[in-house]
């Protein structure tokens, strides 16, 4: 009997081991599209389904064009941004007609292209299903899911008798809905409901296993880090509506750092509203940005296509850095995104400098090509970030200050004249979730260092030959998840809120 059980176990496990080994050796062609979304002027009032469909179909026609281009280039998967089908800044009533009932893929097998009338008012799902099917491609989009509930049986059920979820949907090349994901960590999105289930959405393809989560989810263990660490997923899909929060949280900067720090592939599709600082999409690998787009041009959508090696398993390691010397007291304190960093200036053309904050110590060995009038500082912060949410962070950062005044260190700037020719940057972090960043200045815009120009291993970021462009910031941004407090993000009013994700915009540059 034991032999039979062992044989059954081998027959069950071996195909999965073989499939995993084959998947690990695979490559795939990924596409992400940064979309300049069309949206109505008044998003606070209820509209008819017909009006809502006219808005969504205008955006979906762009999706169709870009999917066909990606498919013609051999893409295996395409990712579209959060809020890309209808935009942002809605009230609960204002977005209601844009919602569709999305069935549970684990319970219902549905090819919406072949069965368009199986569920009523699912025109968008029909369109997306056919788009994936007609182009033989995996397709990921962000739409709204309307789920009925019984107020007598469910105490959480809204007074309207239904939930409204910010939802990612994934279709396979046959047009079948393979998974859906409800955004867990809403950010000032009162038009949507918070889901109870925080389980990551994970799906398999012939070229690897993928997880999908959305925008502000990236800052929390559930579902983002759970998918990567607990479930071992090495390829992530990330629809987002991300607004830059310099100096440490611009889109291309942080998303590329997330991929590099965890050793994963990260497909980030952002919306395009540069006038509101919404822009920056990319296809990121453990070694750096394979392709990325960052432009100040308004209403400029962009398709990125790149070949990637499938990541079978992410790489998460603790810092092995220790310091046997005491660093001098910090020269000054300044605010970085409302956090009080300790700073010391980098005064010479080369040198070794260190600074500490709450037992986090950061050390840099550096060389500059020439001295300039720029003020460059080394900073450290370890503590609870409390601005627009609460989460614990540990950060070592080299920053170019906005002006010669130390109080400007941490303020937004895109200008730099400082060229590093050597850099070894270390920190004694207490957590393994460390995201290494290198952000460069490119004629008043942002750029990333090319693959191979720097490396990161366990709390040490190093560049042996420096960078071709001036440096704005170099940082190691770590999350201490176990020290973070859970926070509910609900917008109490319709004021303009300019933060990272899911913002309310009173007026947008494109209207229908």
Secondary structure by P-SEA (a helix, b strand, c coil): caaaaaaaaaaacaaaaaaaaaaaabbbbbbbbbcbbbbbccccccccaaaaaaaaaaaaaaaaaaaaaaaaacccbbbbbccccccccccccccccccccccccccccccccccccccccaaaaaaaaaaaaaaccbbbbbbbbbbbbbcccccccccccbbbbbbbbbbccccccccccccccccccccbbbbcccbbbbbbcccbbbbbbcccccccccccccccccccccbbbbbcccccccccccaaaaaaaaaaaabbbbbbbbbcccccccccccccccccccbbbbbccccbbbbbbbccccccbbbbbcccccccccccccccccccccbbbbbbbbcccbbbbbcccccbbbbbbcccccccccccccccccccccccbbbbbccccccccccccccccccccccccccccbbbbbbbccccbbbbbbbbbcccbbbbbccccccccccbbbbccccccccccccccccccccbbbbbbbbccccccccccccccccccccc
